């Protein structure tokens, strides 16, 4: 496993976003996938995952209630995620097909303020385009 941090590809236009393409379930604890850029003005097949940030008190790790405690492997890079997102992704993985999901915590580059602002402004379009 690669120990570098995940590098997001730049979105080509404001109407583009990323979807998480989750690999088929191989019955392992590890969730693997990749991020694919899509144009929101084109036909796409994806679902949106809406969930609560943070987690219940049972997820307390040290002094941080919101500290990521699990991870997903994106394009060979380990990316930390919270327990509730990990649980959701495990439940949504399929043996028979690859799943494409829009999940804000992974599909938006959270450290890029300009991208995050633009993606939030596109959320109605993102949700309308979902299956």
ZALO-162734 format. One record per residue (C-alpha): y, x, z; residue in three letters; residue number from 1. Coordinates in steps of 0.001 Angstrom, whole numbers, plus 500000, padded with zeros to 6 digits. Each point is the difference from the previous one (the first is absolute). Example, Ala and Ser with C-alpha at 12.3 -4.5 7.8 and 13.67 -1.06 7.14 Angstrom:
[[495500; 512300; 507800]; "ALA"; 1]
[[503440; 501370; 499340]; "SER"; 2]
This chain:
[[500000; 500000; 500000]; "UNK"; 1]
[[503471; 501234; 499106]; "UNK"; 2]
[[502379; 500604; 502933]; "UNK"; 3]
[[503255; 499749; 498017]; "UNK"; 4]
[[502274; 496983; 500249]; "UNK"; 5]
[[499811; 497299; 497350]; "UNK"; 6]
[[502535; 500405; 497188]; "UNK"; 7]
[[501181; 496717; 498478]; "UNK"; 8]
[[500640; 499891; 496255]; "UNK"; 9]
[[503500; 498807; 499179]; "UNK"; 10]
[[500279; 496393; 498870]; "UNK"; 11]
[[501353; 499975; 496413]; "UNK"; 12]
[[502218; 496899; 500337]; "UNK"; 13]
[[501094; 497587; 502742]; "UNK"; 14]
[[497449; 497438; 498738]; "UNK"; 15]
[[497059; 502319; 500601]; "UNK"; 16]
[[497943; 500181; 503169]; "UNK"; 17]
[[496709; 501484; 501113]; "UNK"; 18]
[[496722; 498301; 500792]; "UNK"; 19]
[[497222; 501422; 502093]; "UNK"; 20]
[[496798; 500127; 497978]; "UNK"; 21]
[[497251; 499956; 502618]; "UNK"; 22]
[[496723; 501578; 498945]; "UNK"; 23]
[[496890; 497872; 500135]; "UNK"; 24]
[[498357; 499816; 503409]; "UNK"; 25]
[[497469; 502737; 500524]; "UNK"; 26]
[[499230; 498770; 503541]; "UNK"; 27]
[[501720; 503012; 501532]; "UNK"; 28]
[[502730; 499911; 502616]; "UNK"; 29]
[[502289; 501849; 497592]; "UNK"; 30]
[[502314; 497962; 497814]; "UNK"; 31]
[[500790; 501719; 496711]; "UNK"; 32]
[[502346; 499018; 497225]; "UNK"; 33]
[[503032; 500908; 497970]; "UNK"; 34]
[[503485; 498714; 499345]; "UNK"; 35]
[[500716; 498710; 496501]; "UNK"; 36]
[[503486; 499218; 498669]; "UNK"; 37]
[[500426; 496580; 498410]; "UNK"; 38]
[[502896; 498216; 498283]; "UNK"; 39]
[[500806; 496728; 501754]; "UNK"; 40]
[[501214; 498553; 496681]; "UNK"; 41]
[[496510; 500443; 498472]; "UNK"; 42]
[[496788; 498107; 500730]; "UNK"; 43]
[[498112; 501637; 502854]; "UNK"; 44]
[[497016; 499101; 502125]; "UNK"; 45]
[[500548; 500766; 503676]; "UNK"; 46]
[[500181; 498326; 503370]; "UNK"; 47]
[[502536; 500432; 502763]; "UNK"; 48]
[[499034; 500789; 503529]; "UNK"; 49]
[[502394; 498676; 502596]; "UNK"; 50]
[[499394; 501144; 503539]; "UNK"; 51]
[[501801; 500702; 503228]; "UNK"; 52]
[[501336; 503531; 500535]; "UNK"; 53]
[[498878; 501664; 503179]; "UNK"; 54]
[[497094; 498616; 501905]; "UNK"; 55]
[[498696; 498424; 503156]; "UNK"; 56]
[[500067; 501866; 503277]; "UNK"; 57]
[[496385; 501075; 499465]; "UNK"; 58]
[[501280; 502394; 497321]; "UNK"; 59]
[[502060; 502018; 502458]; "UNK"; 60]
[[499727; 503704; 499249]; "UNK"; 61]
[[501748; 502318; 502421]; "UNK"; 62]
[[503591; 498915; 500454]; "UNK"; 63]
[[500383; 498346; 496585]; "UNK"; 64]
[[498937; 496390; 499445]; "UNK"; 65]
[[500519; 500335; 496246]; "UNK"; 66]
[[498438; 503421; 499448]; "UNK"; 67]
[[497659; 500103; 496986]; "UNK"; 68]
[[496426; 500285; 501226]; "UNK"; 69]
[[497979; 499796; 496774]; "UNK"; 70]
[[500357; 501276; 496463]; "UNK"; 71]
[[499326; 499212; 496368]; "UNK"; 72]
[[499277; 502611; 497319]; "UNK"; 73]
[[502456; 499607; 497119]; "UNK"; 74]
[[499349; 502211; 496991]; "UNK"; 75]
[[498165; 502442; 502274]; "UNK"; 76]
[[502780; 500121; 502614]; "UNK"; 77]
[[499518; 498613; 503504]; "UNK"; 78]
[[502778; 497513; 500797]; "UNK"; 79]
[[500349; 498641; 503553]; "UNK"; 80]
[[500073; 496228; 500448]; "UNK"; 81]
[[499988; 497631; 502957]; "UNK"; 82]
[[496822; 498416; 501320]; "UNK"; 83]
[[500877; 496495; 498778]; "UNK"; 84]
[[500482; 501178; 496399]; "UNK"; 85]
[[496763; 501997; 500166]; "UNK"; 86]
[[498148; 496892; 501230]; "UNK"; 87]
[[501480; 497877; 497211]; "UNK"; 88]
[[499122; 502522; 497292]; "UNK"; 89]
[[496428; 500310; 501311]; "UNK"; 90]
[[499650; 496215; 499903]; "UNK"; 91]
[[501451; 499736; 496469]; "UNK"; 92]
[[497956; 502757; 498334]; "UNK"; 93]
[[497407; 498728; 497540]; "UNK"; 94]
[[496691; 501457; 498883]; "UNK"; 95]
[[500136; 498419; 496557]; "UNK"; 96]
[[503560; 500793; 498921]; "UNK"; 97]
[[503086; 502072; 500567]; "UNK"; 98]
[[502784; 498182; 501867]; "UNK"; 99]
[[503701; 500401; 499163]; "UNK"; 100]
[[502282; 499169; 502913]; "UNK"; 101]
[[503697; 500242; 500644]; "UNK"; 102]
[[500438; 501147; 503591]; "UNK"; 103]
[[503546; 500918; 500997]; "UNK"; 104]
[[498982; 502735; 502450]; "UNK"; 105]
[[498215; 501946; 497242]; "UNK"; 106]
[[501517; 498816; 496714]; "UNK"; 107]
[[503596; 500706; 500990]; "UNK"; 108]
[[501016; 503582; 500673]; "UNK"; 109]
[[501219; 499326; 503534]; "UNK"; 110]
[[501993; 503252; 500254]; "UNK"; 111]
[[502031; 499309; 496825]; "UNK"; 112]
[[502801; 497683; 501153]; "UNK"; 113]
[[501209; 499174; 496474]; "UNK"; 114]
[[496495; 499059; 498869]; "UNK"; 115]
[[499326; 498018; 503146]; "UNK"; 116]
[[503240; 498027; 499559]; "UNK"; 117]
[[499183; 499254; 496354]; "UNK"; 118]
[[496409; 499004; 500757]; "UNK"; 119]
[[501104; 497637; 502775]; "UNK"; 120]
[[502377; 498353; 497509]; "UNK"; 121]
[[497012; 499564; 497627]; "UNK"; 122]
[[497651; 498466; 502585]; "UNK"; 123]
[[500407; 496405; 498784]; "UNK"; 124]
[[499033; 501158; 496497]; "UNK"; 125]
[[497116; 502079; 501402]; "UNK"; 126]
[[498585; 497026; 501903]; "UNK"; 127]
[[500546; 497578; 497085]; "UNK"; 128]
[[498048; 502334; 497694]; "UNK"; 129]
[[497006; 500255; 502328]; "UNK"; 130]
[[496770; 498096; 499546]; "UNK"; 131]
